[in-house]
């Protein structure tokens, strides 16, 4: 870690602390983002329960958040509701 990983992170412009758990968080988020269900992510990360996996390790990626919000907005029974900021100009 000290000889290779952290110096490489600094060269890449990463100033936050990088440790082994950084890789676990990244792995969990990538597995989840690529469509794995909670049980699969939990098993791959070898957690005893899903709450540890989802609450502590896996973070929602902005694109996934936007897609989820957009799907919910489309379910609403309101016509001409913009789903994105750029849609406001088109409906105005």
PDB file of N, CA, C and O in Angstrom, chain B, residues numbered from 101:
ATOM      1  N   UNK B 101       0.833  -1.185   0.000  1.00  0.00           N
ATOM      2  CA  UNK B 101       0.000   0.000   0.000  1.00  0.00           C
ATOM      3  C   UNK B 101       0.882   1.254   0.000  1.00  0.00           C
ATOM      4  O   UNK B 101       0.702   2.148  -0.827  1.00  0.00           O
ATOM      5  N   UNK B 102       1.823   1.309   0.924  1.00  0.00           N
ATOM      6  CA  UNK B 102       2.672   2.509   1.046  1.00  0.00           C
ATOM      7  C   UNK B 102       3.641   2.653  -0.120  1.00  0.00           C
ATOM      8  O   UNK B 102       3.954   3.768  -0.535  1.00  0.00           O
ATOM      9  N   UNK B 103       4.118   1.526  -0.650  1.00  0.00           N
ATOM     10  CA  UNK B 103       5.135   1.589  -1.698  1.00  0.00           C
ATOM     11  C   UNK B 103       4.558   1.787  -3.098  1.00  0.00           C
ATOM     12  O   UNK B 103       5.216   2.372  -3.958  1.00  0.00           O
ATOM     13  N   UNK B 104       3.336   1.308  -3.337  1.00  0.00           N
ATOM     14  CA  UNK B 104       2.824   1.320  -4.708  1.00  0.00           C
ATOM     15  C   UNK B 104       1.477   2.034  -4.855  1.00  0.00           C
ATOM     16  O   UNK B 104       1.334   2.921  -5.697  1.00  0.00           O
ATOM     17  N   UNK B 105       0.499   1.652  -4.047  1.00  0.00           N
ATOM     18  CA  UNK B 105      -0.864   2.144  -4.231  1.00  0.00           C
ATOM     19  C   UNK B 105      -0.979   3.640  -3.912  1.00  0.00           C
ATOM     20  O   UNK B 105      -1.442   4.418  -4.747  1.00  0.00           O
ATOM     21  N   UNK B 106      -0.563   4.036  -2.725  1.00  0.00           N
ATOM     22  CA  UNK B 106      -0.691   5.459  -2.360  1.00  0.00           C
ATOM     23  C   UNK B 106       0.144   6.377  -3.249  1.00  0.00           C
ATOM     24  O   UNK B 106      -0.351   7.432  -3.644  1.00  0.00           O
ATOM     25  N   UNK B 107       1.395   6.023  -3.585  1.00  0.00           N
ATOM     26  CA  UNK B 107       2.129   6.887  -4.525  1.00  0.00           C
ATOM     27  C   UNK B 107       1.437   6.990  -5.892  1.00  0.00           C
ATOM     28  O   UNK B 107       1.436   8.060  -6.502  1.00  0.00           O
ATOM     29  N   UNK B 108       0.852   5.895  -6.373  1.00  0.00           N
ATOM     30  CA  UNK B 108       0.134   5.936  -7.647  1.00  0.00           C
ATOM     31  C   UNK B 108      -1.095   6.825  -7.548  1.00  0.00           C
ATOM     32  O   UNK B 108      -1.413   7.561  -8.483  1.00  0.00           O
ATOM     33  N   UNK B 109      -1.789   6.758  -6.412  1.00  0.00           N
ATOM     34  CA  UNK B 109      -2.963   7.611  -6.211  1.00  0.00           C
ATOM     35  C   UNK B 109      -2.552   9.082  -6.218  1.00  0.00           C
ATOM     36  O   UNK B 109      -3.229   9.912  -6.823  1.00  0.00           O
ATOM     37  N   UNK B 110      -1.466   9.402  -5.560  1.00  0.00           N
ATOM     38  CA  UNK B 110      -0.986  10.788  -5.551  1.00  0.00           C
ATOM     39  C   UNK B 110      -0.611  11.249  -6.958  1.00  0.00           C
ATOM     40  O   UNK B 110      -0.910  12.381  -7.339  1.00  0.00           O
ATOM     41  N   UNK B 111       0.036  10.387  -7.725  1.00  0.00           N
ATOM     42  CA  UNK B 111       0.384  10.742  -9.105  1.00  0.00           C
ATOM     43  C   UNK B 111      -0.866  10.963  -9.951  1.00  0.00           C
ATOM     44  O   UNK B 111      -0.852  11.755 -10.894  1.00  0.00           O
ATOM     45  N   UNK B 112      -1.945  10.261  -9.612  1.00  0.00           N
ATOM     46  CA  UNK B 112      -3.203  10.406 -10.336  1.00  0.00           C
ATOM     47  C   UNK B 112      -4.002  11.608  -9.856  1.00  0.00           C
ATOM     48  O   UNK B 112      -5.070  11.899 -10.396  1.00  0.00           O
ATOM     49  N   UNK B 113      -3.493  12.311  -8.843  1.00  0.00           N
ATOM     50  CA  UNK B 113      -4.178  13.495  -8.336  1.00  0.00           C
ATOM     51  C   UNK B 113      -5.199  13.220  -7.255  1.00  0.00           C
ATOM     52  O   UNK B 113      -5.991  14.096  -6.910  1.00  0.00           O
ATOM     53  N   UNK B 114      -5.188  12.013  -6.715  1.00  0.00           N
ATOM     54  CA  UNK B 114      -6.117  11.654  -5.632  1.00  0.00           C
ATOM     55  C   UNK B 114      -5.464  12.058  -4.321  1.00  0.00           C
ATOM     56  O   UNK B 114      -4.425  11.519  -3.939  1.00  0.00           O
ATOM     57  N   UNK B 115      -6.083  13.011  -3.639  1.00  0.00           N
ATOM     58  CA  UNK B 115      -5.487  13.512  -2.402  1.00  0.00           C
ATOM     59  C   UNK B 115      -6.131  12.916  -1.151  1.00  0.00           C
ATOM     60  O   UNK B 115      -5.594  13.046  -0.051  1.00  0.00           O
ATOM     61  N   UNK B 116      -7.284  12.262  -1.319  1.00  0.00           N
ATOM     62  CA  UNK B 116      -7.920  11.619  -0.169  1.00  0.00           C
ATOM     63  C   UNK B 116      -7.136  10.368   0.209  1.00  0.00           C
ATOM     64  O   UNK B 116      -6.393   9.813  -0.601  1.00  0.00           O
ATOM     65  N   UNK B 117      -7.316   9.936   1.455  1.00  0.00           N
ATOM     66  CA  UNK B 117      -6.625   8.736   1.919  1.00  0.00           C
ATOM     67  C   UNK B 117      -7.151   7.513   1.188  1.00  0.00           C
ATOM     68  O   UNK B 117      -8.361   7.321   1.073  1.00  0.00           O
ATOM     69  N   UNK B 118      -6.242   6.693   0.698  1.00  0.00           N
ATOM     70  CA  UNK B 118      -6.597   5.462  -0.010  1.00  0.00           C
ATOM     71  C   UNK B 118      -6.133   4.285   0.836  1.00  0.00           C
ATOM     72  O   UNK B 118      -4.964   4.202   1.214  1.00  0.00           O
ATOM     73  N   UNK B 119      -7.053   3.381   1.127  1.00  0.00           N
ATOM     74  CA  UNK B 119      -6.729   2.181   1.896  1.00  0.00           C
ATOM     75  C   UNK B 119      -7.398   0.981   1.260  1.00  0.00           C
ATOM     76  O   UNK B 119      -8.049   1.099   0.223  1.00  0.00           O
ATOM     77  N   UNK B 120      -7.236  -0.174   1.883  1.00  0.00           N
ATOM     78  CA  UNK B 120      -7.820  -1.392   1.322  1.00  0.00           C
ATOM     79  C   UNK B 120      -9.337  -1.312   1.272  1.00  0.00           C
ATOM     80  O   UNK B 120      -9.956  -1.853   0.356  1.00  0.00           O
ATOM     81  N   UNK B 121      -9.941  -0.644   2.244  1.00  0.00           N
ATOM     82  CA  UNK B 121     -11.398  -0.540   2.225  1.00  0.00           C
ATOM     83  C   UNK B 121     -11.883   0.357   1.086  1.00  0.00           C
ATOM     84  O   UNK B 121     -13.035   0.251   0.667  1.00  0.00           O
ATOM     85  N   UNK B 122     -11.026   1.226   0.588  1.00  0.00           N
ATOM     86  CA  UNK B 122     -11.379   2.020  -0.588  1.00  0.00           C
ATOM     87  C   UNK B 122     -11.709   1.083  -1.747  1.00  0.00           C
ATOM     88  O   UNK B 122     -12.670   1.306  -2.483  1.00  0.00           O
ATOM     89  N   UNK B 123     -10.909   0.040  -1.899  1.00  0.00           N
ATOM     90  CA  UNK B 123     -11.149  -0.930  -2.967  1.00  0.00           C
ATOM     91  C   UNK B 123     -12.438  -1.706  -2.724  1.00  0.00           C
ATOM     92  O   UNK B 123     -13.158  -2.019  -3.673  1.00  0.00           O
ATOM     93  N   UNK B 124     -12.738  -2.020  -1.472  1.00  0.00           N
ATOM     94  CA  UNK B 124     -13.980  -2.737  -1.164  1.00  0.00           C
ATOM     95  C   UNK B 124     -15.197  -1.874  -1.497  1.00  0.00           C
ATOM     96  O   UNK B 124     -16.168  -2.360  -2.076  1.00  0.00           O
ATOM     97  N   UNK B 125     -15.138  -0.600  -1.131  1.00  0.00           N
ATOM     98  CA  UNK B 125     -16.247   0.308  -1.445  1.00  0.00           C
ATOM     99  C   UNK B 125     -16.423   0.426  -2.959  1.00  0.00           C
ATOM    100  O   UNK B 125     -17.545   0.372  -3.463  1.00  0.00           O
ATOM    101  N   UNK B 126     -15.324   0.585  -3.675  1.00  0.00           N
ATOM    102  CA  UNK B 126     -15.375   0.697  -5.131  1.00  0.00           C
ATOM    103  C   UNK B 126     -15.917  -0.580  -5.751  1.00  0.00           C
ATOM    104  O   UNK B 126     -16.762  -0.528  -6.644  1.00  0.00           O
ATOM    105  N   UNK B 127     -15.438  -1.720  -5.286  1.00  0.00           N
ATOM    106  CA  UNK B 127     -15.899  -3.008  -5.804  1.00  0.00           C
ATOM    107  C   UNK B 127     -17.400  -3.168  -5.597  1.00  0.00           C
ATOM    108  O   UNK B 127     -18.119  -3.526  -6.530  1.00  0.00           O
ATOM    109  N   UNK B 128     -17.878  -2.905  -4.385  1.00  0.00           N
ATOM    110  CA  UNK B 128     -19.299  -3.052  -4.085  1.00  0.00           C
ATOM    111  C   UNK B 128     -20.157  -2.142  -4.948  1.00  0.00           C
ATOM    112  O   UNK B 128     -21.201  -2.554  -5.452  1.00  0.00           O
ATOM    113  N   UNK B 129     -19.715  -0.906  -5.114  1.00  0.00           N
ATOM    114  CA  UNK B 129     -20.464   0.043  -5.938  1.00  0.00           C
ATOM    115  C   UNK B 129     -20.483  -0.397  -7.396  1.00  0.00           C
ATOM    116  O   UNK B 129     -21.523  -0.322  -8.050  1.00  0.00           O
ATOM    117  N   UNK B 130     -19.347  -0.855  -7.913  1.00  0.00           N
ATOM    118  CA  UNK B 130     -19.295  -1.304  -9.307  1.00  0.00           C
ATOM    119  C   UNK B 130     -20.154  -2.538  -9.548  1.00  0.00           C
ATOM    120  O   UNK B 130     -20.831  -2.632 -10.572  1.00  0.00           O
ATOM    121  N   UNK B 131     -20.131  -3.483  -8.614  1.00  0.00           N
ATOM    122  CA  UNK B 131     -20.965  -4.688  -8.758  1.00  0.00           C
ATOM    123  C   UNK B 131     -22.431  -4.288  -8.798  1.00  0.00           C
ATOM    124  O   UNK B 131     -23.184  -4.755  -9.653  1.00  0.00           O
ATOM    125  N   UNK B 132     -22.837  -3.427  -7.877  1.00  0.00           N
ATOM    126  CA  UNK B 132     -24.223  -2.983  -7.803  1.00  0.00           C
ATOM    127  C   UNK B 132     -24.607  -2.186  -9.053  1.00  0.00           C
ATOM    128  O   UNK B 132     -25.692  -2.384  -9.600  1.00  0.00           O
ATOM    129  N   UNK B 133     -23.747  -1.306  -9.499  1.00  0.00           N
ATOM    130  CA  UNK B 133     -24.029  -0.469 -10.669  1.00  0.00           C
ATOM    131  C   UNK B 133     -24.183  -1.295 -11.935  1.00  0.00           C
ATOM    132  O   UNK B 133     -24.919  -0.911 -12.844  1.00  0.00           O
ATOM    133  N   UNK B 134     -23.501  -2.414 -11.997  1.00  0.00           N
ATOM    134  CA  UNK B 134     -23.581  -3.264 -13.178  1.00  0.00           C
ATOM    135  C   UNK B 134     -24.738  -4.248 -13.130  1.00  0.00           C
ATOM    136  O   UNK B 134     -24.763  -5.219 -13.886  1.00  0.00           O
ATOM    137  N   UNK B 135     -25.691  -4.003 -12.248  1.00  0.00           N
ATOM    138  CA  UNK B 135     -26.938  -4.738 -12.286  1.00  0.00           C
ATOM    139  C   UNK B 135     -27.068  -5.926 -11.345  1.00  0.00           C
ATOM    140  O   UNK B 135     -28.083  -6.622 -11.380  1.00  0.00           O
ATOM    141  N   UNK B 136     -26.076  -6.176 -10.511  1.00  0.00           N
ATOM    142  CA  UNK B 136     -26.195  -7.304  -9.582  1.00  0.00           C
ATOM    143  C   UNK B 136     -27.239  -6.978  -8.512  1.00  0.00           C
ATOM    144  O   UNK B 136     -27.350  -5.834  -8.071  1.00  0.00           O
ATOM    145  N   UNK B 137     -27.985  -7.969  -8.109  1.00  0.00           N
ATOM    146  CA  UNK B 137     -28.957  -7.743  -7.051  1.00  0.00           C
ATOM    147  C   UNK B 137     -28.250  -7.686  -5.696  1.00  0.00           C
ATOM    148  O   UNK B 137     -27.057  -7.971  -5.592  1.00  0.00           O
ATOM    149  N   UNK B 138     -28.993  -7.321  -4.680  1.00  0.00           N
ATOM    150  CA  UNK B 138     -28.425  -7.136  -3.348  1.00  0.00           C
ATOM    151  C   UNK B 138     -27.803  -8.424  -2.825  1.00  0.00           C
ATOM    152  O   UNK B 138     -26.715  -8.394  -2.249  1.00  0.00           O
ATOM    153  N   UNK B 139     -28.475  -9.549  -3.018  1.00  0.00           N
ATOM    154  CA  UNK B 139     -27.960 -10.825  -2.507  1.00  0.00           C
ATOM    155  C   UNK B 139     -26.630 -11.195  -3.161  1.00  0.00           C
ATOM    156  O   UNK B 139     -25.731 -11.707  -2.493  1.00  0.00           O
ATOM    157  N   UNK B 140     -26.504 -10.942  -4.448  1.00  0.00           N
ATOM    158  CA  UNK B 140     -25.255 -11.242  -5.147  1.00  0.00           C
ATOM    159  C   UNK B 140     -24.133 -10.346  -4.652  1.00  0.00           C
ATOM    160  O   UNK B 140     -23.023 -10.810  -4.394  1.00  0.00           O
ATOM    161  N   UNK B 141     -24.429  -9.061  -4.523  1.00  0.00           N
ATOM    162  CA  UNK B 141     -23.419  -8.126  -4.019  1.00  0.00           C
ATOM    163  C   UNK B 141     -22.989  -8.527  -2.620  1.00  0.00           C
ATOM    164  O   UNK B 141     -21.800  -8.515  -2.302  1.00  0.00           O
ATOM    165  N   UNK B 142     -23.952  -8.881  -1.788  1.00  0.00           N
ATOM    166  CA  UNK B 142     -23.660  -9.315  -0.420  1.00  0.00           C
ATOM    167  C   UNK B 142     -22.759 -10.539  -0.424  1.00  0.00           C
ATOM    168  O   UNK B 142     -21.790 -10.602   0.332  1.00  0.00           O
ATOM    169  N   UNK B 143     -23.071 -11.506  -1.265  1.00  0.00           N
ATOM    170  CA  UNK B 143     -22.275 -12.735  -1.323  1.00  0.00           C
ATOM    171  C   UNK B 143     -20.857 -12.462  -1.815  1.00  0.00           C
ATOM    172  O   UNK B 143     -19.894 -12.992  -1.261  1.00  0.00           O
ATOM    173  N   UNK B 144     -20.727 -11.646  -2.842  1.00  0.00           N
ATOM    174  CA  UNK B 144     -19.402 -11.337  -3.368  1.00  0.00           C
ATOM    175  C   UNK B 144     -18.537 -10.589  -2.362  1.00  0.00           C
ATOM    176  O   UNK B 144     -17.316 -10.744  -2.343  1.00  0.00           O
ATOM    177  N   UNK B 145     -19.183  -9.775  -1.524  1.00  0.00           N
ATOM    178  CA  UNK B 145     -18.435  -9.024  -0.528  1.00  0.00           C
ATOM    179  C   UNK B 145     -18.282  -9.800   0.779  1.00  0.00           C
ATOM    180  O   UNK B 145     -17.608  -9.353   1.708  1.00  0.00           O
ATOM    181  N   UNK B 146     -18.918 -10.968   0.832  1.00  0.00           N
ATOM    182  CA  UNK B 146     -18.837 -11.862   1.990  1.00  0.00           C
ATOM    183  C   UNK B 146     -19.329 -11.203   3.280  1.00  0.00           C
ATOM    184  O   UNK B 146     -18.713 -11.335   4.338  1.00  0.00           O
ATOM    185  N   UNK B 147     -20.444 -10.497   3.168  1.00  0.00           N
ATOM    186  CA  UNK B 147     -21.057  -9.897   4.345  1.00  0.00           C
ATOM    187  C   UNK B 147     -22.107 -10.832   4.923  1.00  0.00           C
ATOM    188  O   UNK B 147     -22.732 -11.611   4.204  1.00  0.00           O
ATOM    189  N   UNK B 148     -22.288 -10.741   6.234  1.00  0.00           N
ATOM    190  CA  UNK B 148     -23.259 -11.604   6.910  1.00  0.00           C
ATOM    191  C   UNK B 148     -24.691 -11.204   6.589  1.00  0.00           C
ATOM    192  O   UNK B 148     -25.577 -12.057   6.540  1.00  0.00           O
ATOM    193  N   UNK B 149     -24.924  -9.913   6.371  1.00  0.00           N
ATOM    194  CA  UNK B 149     -26.276  -9.476   6.032  1.00  0.00           C
ATOM    195  C   UNK B 149     -26.240  -8.334   5.026  1.00  0.00           C
ATOM    196  O   UNK B 149     -25.230  -7.645   4.877  1.00  0.00           O
ATOM    197  N   UNK B 150     -27.352  -8.151   4.347  1.00  0.00           N
ATOM    198  CA  UNK B 150     -27.419  -7.179   3.260  1.00  0.00           C
ATOM    199  C   UNK B 150     -27.346  -5.742   3.748  1.00  0.00           C
ATOM    200  O   UNK B 150     -26.915  -4.866   2.998  1.00  0.00           O
ATOM    201  N   UNK B 151     -27.752  -5.475   4.979  1.00  0.00           N
ATOM    202  CA  UNK B 151     -27.734  -4.091   5.453  1.00  0.00           C
ATOM    203  C   UNK B 151     -26.306  -3.549   5.529  1.00  0.00           C
ATOM    204  O   UNK B 151     -26.081  -2.369   5.256  1.00  0.00           O
ATOM    205  N   UNK B 152     -25.353  -4.380   5.889  1.00  0.00           N
ATOM    206  CA  UNK B 152     -23.956  -3.936   5.907  1.00  0.00           C
ATOM    207  C   UNK B 152     -23.522  -3.597   4.487  1.00  0.00           C
ATOM    208  O   UNK B 152     -22.896  -2.563   4.252  1.00  0.00           O
ATOM    209  N   UNK B 153     -23.854  -4.461   3.556  1.00  0.00           N
ATOM    210  CA  UNK B 153     -23.467  -4.254   2.165  1.00  0.00           C
ATOM    211  C   UNK B 153     -24.046  -2.951   1.628  1.00  0.00           C
ATOM    212  O   UNK B 153     -23.318  -2.131   1.069  1.00  0.00           O
ATOM    213  N   UNK B 154     -25.333  -2.761   1.792  1.00  0.00           N
ATOM    214  CA  UNK B 154     -25.995  -1.622   1.166  1.00  0.00           C
ATOM    215  C   UNK B 154     -25.811  -0.324   1.948  1.00  0.00           C
ATOM    216  O   UNK B 154     -25.731   0.746   1.345  1.00  0.00           O
ATOM    217  N   UNK B 155     -25.743  -0.396   3.265  1.00  0.00           N
ATOM    218  CA  UNK B 155     -25.641   0.825   4.064  1.00  0.00           C
ATOM    219  C   UNK B 155     -24.217   1.352   4.174  1.00  0.00           C
ATOM    220  O   UNK B 155     -24.005   2.565   4.201  1.00  0.00           O
ATOM    221  N   UNK B 156     -23.252   0.463   4.236  1.00  0.00           N
ATOM    222  CA  UNK B 156     -21.879   0.894   4.507  1.00  0.00           C
ATOM    223  C   UNK B 156     -20.982   0.914   3.273  1.00  0.00           C
ATOM    224  O   UNK B 156     -20.092   1.758   3.171  1.00  0.00           O
ATOM    225  N   UNK B 157     -21.206  -0.001   2.340  1.00  0.00           N
ATOM    226  CA  UNK B 157     -20.244  -0.172   1.256  1.00  0.00           C
ATOM    227  C   UNK B 157     -20.699   0.326  -0.106  1.00  0.00           C
ATOM    228  O   UNK B 157     -19.896   0.882  -0.855  1.00  0.00           O
ATOM    229  N   UNK B 158     -21.948   0.140  -0.437  1.00  0.00           N
ATOM    230  CA  UNK B 158     -22.408   0.459  -1.784  1.00  0.00           C
ATOM    231  C   UNK B 158     -23.021   1.845  -1.791  1.00  0.00           C
ATOM    232  O   UNK B 158     -23.882   2.168  -0.972  1.00  0.00           O
ATOM    233  N   UNK B 159     -22.564   2.657  -2.728  1.00  0.00           N
ATOM    234  CA  UNK B 159     -23.090   4.011  -2.861  1.00  0.00           C
ATOM    235  C   UNK B 159     -23.805   4.132  -4.197  1.00  0.00           C
ATOM    236  O   UNK B 159     -23.398   3.534  -5.193  1.00  0.00           O
ATOM    237  N   UNK B 160     -24.870   4.908  -4.200  1.00  0.00           N
ATOM    238  CA  UNK B 160     -25.591   5.134  -5.443  1.00  0.00           C
ATOM    239  C   UNK B 160     -24.766   6.058  -6.335  1.00  0.00           C
ATOM    240  O   UNK B 160     -24.228   7.067  -5.878  1.00  0.00           O
ATOM    241  N   UNK B 161     -24.677   5.707  -7.584  1.00  0.00           N
ATOM    242  CA  UNK B 161     -23.963   6.519  -8.562  1.00  0.00           C
ATOM    243  C   UNK B 161     -24.948   7.544  -9.113  1.00  0.00           C
ATOM    244  O   UNK B 161     -26.134   7.247  -9.263  1.00  0.00           O
ATOM    245  N   UNK B 162     -24.470   8.734  -9.410  1.00  0.00           N
ATOM    246  CA  UNK B 162     -25.350   9.814  -9.844  1.00  0.00           C
ATOM    247  C   UNK B 162     -26.243   9.418 -11.017  1.00  0.00           C
ATOM    248  O   UNK B 162     -27.435   9.724 -11.006  1.00  0.00           O
ATOM    249  N   UNK B 163     -25.699   8.749 -12.018  1.00  0.00           N
ATOM    250  CA  UNK B 163     -26.526   8.354 -13.166  1.00  0.00           C
ATOM    251  C   UNK B 163     -27.654   7.423 -12.730  1.00  0.00           C
ATOM    252  O   UNK B 163     -28.777   7.531 -13.222  1.00  0.00           O
ATOM    253  N   UNK B 164     -27.357   6.515 -11.812  1.00  0.00           N
ATOM    254  CA  UNK B 164     -28.384   5.593 -11.311  1.00  0.00           C
ATOM    255  C   UNK B 164     -29.450   6.355 -10.530  1.00  0.00           C
ATOM    256  O   UNK B 164     -30.636   6.039 -10.619  1.00  0.00           O
ATOM    257  N   UNK B 165     -29.027   7.353  -9.768  1.00  0.00           N
ATOM    258  CA  UNK B 165     -29.994   8.173  -9.023  1.00  0.00           C
ATOM    259  C   UNK B 165     -30.917   8.904  -9.986  1.00  0.00           C
ATOM    260  O   UNK B 165     -32.130   8.946  -9.783  1.00  0.00           O
ATOM    261  N   UNK B 166     -30.335   9.483 -11.039  1.00  0.00           N
ATOM    262  CA  UNK B 166     -31.140  10.217 -12.007  1.00  0.00           C
ATOM    263  C   UNK B 166     -32.121   9.300 -12.721  1.00  0.00           C
ATOM    264  O   UNK B 166     -33.276   9.670 -12.926  1.00  0.00           O
ATOM    265  N   UNK B 167     -31.675   8.107 -13.100  1.00  0.00           N
ATOM    266  CA  UNK B 167     -32.560   7.169 -13.782  1.00  0.00           C
ATOM    267  C   UNK B 167     -33.717   6.756 -12.884  1.00  0.00           C
ATOM    268  O   UNK B 167     -34.864   6.696 -13.328  1.00  0.00           O
ATOM    269  N   UNK B 168     -33.418   6.475 -11.632  1.00  0.00           N
ATOM    270  CA  UNK B 168     -34.472   6.067 -10.692  1.00  0.00           C
ATOM    271  C   UNK B 168     -35.487   7.189 -10.505  1.00  0.00           C
ATOM    272  O   UNK B 168     -36.694   6.944 -10.501  1.00  0.00           O
ATOM    273  N   UNK B 169     -35.002   8.411 -10.352  1.00  0.00           N
ATOM    274  CA  UNK B 169     -35.900   9.554 -10.174  1.00  0.00           C
ATOM    275  C   UNK B 169     -36.731   9.776 -11.430  1.00  0.00           C
ATOM    276  O   UNK B 169     -37.927  10.054 -11.344  1.00  0.00           O
ATOM    277  N   UNK B 170     -36.108   9.655 -12.586  1.00  0.00           N
ATOM    278  CA  UNK B 170     -36.817   9.845 -13.851  1.00  0.00           C
ATOM    279  C   UNK B 170     -37.931   8.817 -14.020  1.00  0.00           C
ATOM    280  O   UNK B 170     -39.023   9.150 -14.479  1.00  0.00           O
ATOM    281  N   UNK B 171     -37.653   7.560 -13.646  1.00  0.00           N
ATOM    282  CA  UNK B 171     -38.688   6.518 -13.738  1.00  0.00           C
ATOM    283  C   UNK B 171     -39.868   6.842 -12.829  1.00  0.00           C
ATOM    284  O   UNK B 171     -41.020   6.632 -13.209  1.00  0.00           O
ATOM    285  N   UNK B 172     -39.591   7.349 -11.643  1.00  0.00           N
ATOM    286  CA  UNK B 172     -40.675   7.709 -10.722  1.00  0.00           C
ATOM    287  C   UNK B 172     -41.496   8.872 -11.259  1.00  0.00           C
ATOM    288  O   UNK B 172     -42.724   8.856 -11.177  1.00  0.00           O
ATOM    289  N   UNK B 173     -40.831   9.872 -11.803  1.00  0.00           N
ATOM    290  CA  UNK B 173     -41.545  11.029 -12.347  1.00  0.00           C
ATOM    291  C   UNK B 173     -42.443  10.602 -13.498  1.00  0.00           C
ATOM    292  O   UNK B 173     -43.567  11.087 -13.623  1.00  0.00           O
ATOM    293  N   UNK B 174     -41.952   9.696 -14.338  1.00  0.00           N
ATOM    294  CA  UNK B 174     -42.755   9.225 -15.472  1.00  0.00           C
ATOM    295  C   UNK B 174     -43.987   8.447 -15.021  1.00  0.00           C
ATOM    296  O   UNK B 174     -44.959   8.345 -15.770  1.00  0.00           O
ATOM    297  N   UNK B 175     -43.961   7.901 -13.813  1.00  0.00           N
ATOM    298  CA  UNK B 175     -45.108   7.161 -13.288  1.00  0.00           C
ATOM    299  C   UNK B 175     -46.222   8.087 -12.817  1.00  0.00           C
ATOM    300  O   UNK B 175     -47.373   7.667 -12.701  1.00  0.00           O
ATOM    301  N   UNK B 176     -45.884   9.339 -12.548  1.00  0.00           N
ATOM    302  CA  UNK B 176     -46.882  10.285 -12.059  1.00  0.00           C
ATOM    303  C   UNK B 176     -47.906  10.596 -13.143  1.00  0.00           C
ATOM    304  O   UNK B 176     -47.566  10.659 -14.324  1.00  0.00           O
ATOM    305  N   UNK B 177     -49.165  10.790 -12.742  1.00  0.00           N
ATOM    306  CA  UNK B 177     -50.220  11.011 -13.736  1.00  0.00           C
ATOM    307  C   UNK B 177     -50.318  12.465 -14.209  1.00  0.00           C
ATOM    308  O   UNK B 177     -51.405  12.907 -14.583  1.00  0.00           O
ATOM    309  N   UNK B 178     -49.237  13.203 -14.204  1.00  0.00           N
ATOM    310  CA  UNK B 178     -49.266  14.601 -14.611  1.00  0.00           C
ATOM    311  C   UNK B 178     -48.680  14.748 -16.010  1.00  0.00           C
ATOM    312  O   UNK B 178     -47.555  14.313 -16.255  1.00  0.00           O
ATOM    313  N   UNK B 179     -49.429  15.358 -16.934  1.00  0.00           N
ATOM    314  CA  UNK B 179     -48.877  15.567 -18.277  1.00  0.00           C
ATOM    315  C   UNK B 179     -47.860  16.717 -18.271  1.00  0.00           C
ATOM    316  O   UNK B 179     -47.948  17.643 -17.464  1.00  0.00           O
ATOM    317  N   UNK B 180     -46.921  16.630 -19.171  1.00  0.00           N
ATOM    318  CA  UNK B 180     -45.941  17.692 -19.392  1.00  0.00           C
ATOM    319  C   UNK B 180     -45.077  18.023 -18.173  1.00  0.00           C
ATOM    320  O   UNK B 180     -44.664  19.169 -17.994  1.00  0.00           O
ATOM    321  N   UNK B 181     -44.808  17.025 -17.341  1.00  0.00           N
ATOM    322  CA  UNK B 181     -43.906  17.237 -16.211  1.00  0.00           C
ATOM    323  C   UNK B 181     -42.486  17.028 -16.723  1.00  0.00           C
ATOM    324  O   UNK B 181     -42.155  15.942 -17.199  1.00  0.00           O
ATOM    325  N   UNK B 182     -41.639  18.059 -16.631  1.00  0.00           N
ATOM    326  CA  UNK B 182     -40.266  17.879 -17.120  1.00  0.00           C
ATOM    327  C   UNK B 182     -39.517  16.879 -16.253  1.00  0.00           C
ATOM    328  O   UNK B 182     -39.623  16.904 -15.027  1.00  0.00           O
ATOM    329  N   UNK B 183     -38.761  16.001 -16.897  1.00  0.00           N
ATOM    330  CA  UNK B 183     -37.988  15.019 -16.153  1.00  0.00           C
ATOM    331  C   UNK B 183     -36.551  15.480 -15.965  1.00  0.00           C
ATOM    332  O   UNK B 183     -35.819  14.914 -15.153  1.00  0.00           O
ATOM    333  N   UNK B 184     -36.142  16.500 -16.706  1.00  0.00           N
ATOM    334  CA  UNK B 184     -34.793  17.047 -16.578  1.00  0.00           C
ATOM    335  C   UNK B 184     -34.882  18.557 -16.688  1.00  0.00           C
ATOM    336  O   UNK B 184     -35.875  19.084 -17.190  1.00  0.00           O
ATOM    337  N   UNK B 185     -33.886  19.241 -16.239  1.00  0.00           N
ATOM    338  CA  UNK B 185     -33.880  20.690 -16.330  1.00  0.00           C
ATOM    339  C   UNK B 185     -33.979  21.159 -17.777  1.00  0.00           C
ATOM    340  O   UNK B 185     -34.632  22.164 -18.055  1.00  0.00           O
ATOM    341  N   UNK B 186     -33.341  20.446 -18.699  1.00  0.00           N
ATOM    342  CA  UNK B 186     -33.373  20.856 -20.102  1.00  0.00           C
ATOM    343  C   UNK B 186     -34.761  20.682 -20.709  1.00  0.00           C
ATOM    344  O   UNK B 186     -35.065  21.306 -21.725  1.00  0.00           O
ATOM    345  N   UNK B 187     -35.619  19.837 -20.102  1.00  0.00           N
ATOM    346  CA  UNK B 187     -36.965  19.628 -20.614  1.00  0.00           C
ATOM    347  C   UNK B 187     -37.863  20.824 -20.342  1.00  0.00           C
ATOM    348  O   UNK B 187     -38.878  20.991 -21.018  1.00  0.00           O
ATOM    349  N   UNK B 188     -37.513  21.671 -19.357  1.00  0.00           N
ATOM    350  CA  UNK B 188     -38.349  22.831 -19.029  1.00  0.00           C
ATOM    351  C   UNK B 188     -38.479  23.757 -20.235  1.00  0.00           C
ATOM    352  O   UNK B 188     -39.565  24.253 -20.532  1.00  0.00           O
ATOM    353  N   UNK B 189     -37.375  23.983 -20.921  1.00  0.00           N
ATOM    354  CA  UNK B 189     -37.398  24.883 -22.064  1.00  0.00           C
ATOM    355  C   UNK B 189     -38.273  24.313 -23.186  1.00  0.00           C
ATOM    356  O   UNK B 189     -38.946  25.060 -23.896  1.00  0.00           O
ATOM    357  N   UNK B 190     -38.258  23.015 -23.337  1.00  0.00           N
ATOM    358  CA  UNK B 190     -39.035  22.381 -24.404  1.00  0.00           C
ATOM    359  C   UNK B 190     -40.529  22.434 -24.131  1.00  0.00           C
ATOM    360  O   UNK B 190     -41.324  22.490 -25.069  1.00  0.00           O
ATOM    361  N   UNK B 191     -40.932  22.417 -22.839  1.00  0.00           N
ATOM    362  CA  UNK B 191     -42.363  22.409 -22.507  1.00  0.00           C
ATOM    363  C   UNK B 191     -42.900  23.807 -22.243  1.00  0.00           C
ATOM    364  O   UNK B 191     -44.113  23.991 -22.143  1.00  0.00           O
ATOM    365  N   UNK B 192     -42.015  24.797 -22.128  1.00  0.00           N
ATOM    366  CA  UNK B 192     -42.457  26.171 -21.821  1.00  0.00           C
ATOM    367  C   UNK B 192     -43.032  26.861 -23.044  1.00  0.00           C
ATOM    368  O   UNK B 192     -43.450  28.016 -22.962  1.00  0.00           O
TER     369      UNK B 192
END
